[in-house]
Structure formats: structure tokens, C-alpha cells
Amino acid sequence: MKKIVIAFAVAPLALLALATSHSAQAEGCLRGAVAGGVIGHFAGHHGLIGAGVGCAYEHHEATKRMREQQYDSDYR
């Protein structure tokens, strides 16, 4: 029961960390790794797996945002 309460307390903080935007891809990876690690830790002690997945996801999202910004600046 205590783990569930902690997970519900930490999940909004992790989502907030994911929602903030940074320009560098490395920062996106670090932010995703921290959020994924925390969520993975509380979801069955899989912090390293969560960190890896979070890093990969944030790297992908940062690359996608960079491409969209490049496209917008090229065609405006």
C-alpha cells in the first residue's frame, strides 16, 4: 500500500519533468532517464530499465521537435 501511495506522489513530478522543454538532446535524455528511473523503481524495482527507456523516448522527442523547428524555419 505504501508503494502505491509513493508512486502516485512521484508520478506527477515525473510527468512535470517530461513536460518541460529544453533545447539540447542530452538534457532530454537526462530528464527522461531520471523520470523513467523513478517510475521504473517504484513499478517493481526496474529503475535501470526505466531510465534507458526514458532516455530513448526523450531523445526521440527532442529530435522530433528539432526537425519540426527546422522545417518551420525553412518554409516561413
N, C-alpha and C positions, 0 to 999 in steps of 0.2 A: 504494500500500500504506500509506503514511504517513497519508493522509487517512482511510482506513478505521479505522486504529487510533485516531486522534484522535476520529473520530465515535463509536466505541464507548466512548471515555473520557468524552466530553461528554454523550452521550445519558442516562446515569443521573442526572447532575446536573440536566439539563433536566427529566427526569421528576420528580425530587425537588422542584424548584421548582414544578412544576404541582400536585403533591400537597399542598403546604402550603396551609392555608386562611387567607384574610384576609377581613375583613368588607366592605371597600369595593370597589366595582366598578372603580374606577380602578386600584387595586392589582392586581386580577385582570387587567386589560388590560395593565398594565406587566409583570407576571410572565409572561403569555402571549407578549407581544411579545419579551421577552428570550429566552425558551426557543425560540420559533419562529424568531427571527432567528439564533440559534446553530445550530439544526438545519438551517435553510434555507441558511445559509452553507456548512456542511460537506456539504450534499447538492447541490452544484452551483452554489455562489455565488448563491443566491437568497435572501439574507438579508432583503431588504425584503418579499418576498412572504411568507416565513415569519413575519416579525414581524406583518404585517397579519392573517394567518390565525390566529396565536396570540392576538392581541389580541381578535379577534372571537369565538374559541372561549371564551376565559376570561371575556369579558363575558357571553356566553350562559350559561355555567355559574354565574357569580355571580348572575345574575338568577334562574336556576332555584333556586339554594339560598335566595335571599331569599324567593321565593314559597313554598317549602316551609316555611320557618321561620314565615312569616306565617300559613300555613294551619294549622300545628301550634299556634300560639299562639291562633288564633281558635277552634279546636274542642277545646281541652283545658280 
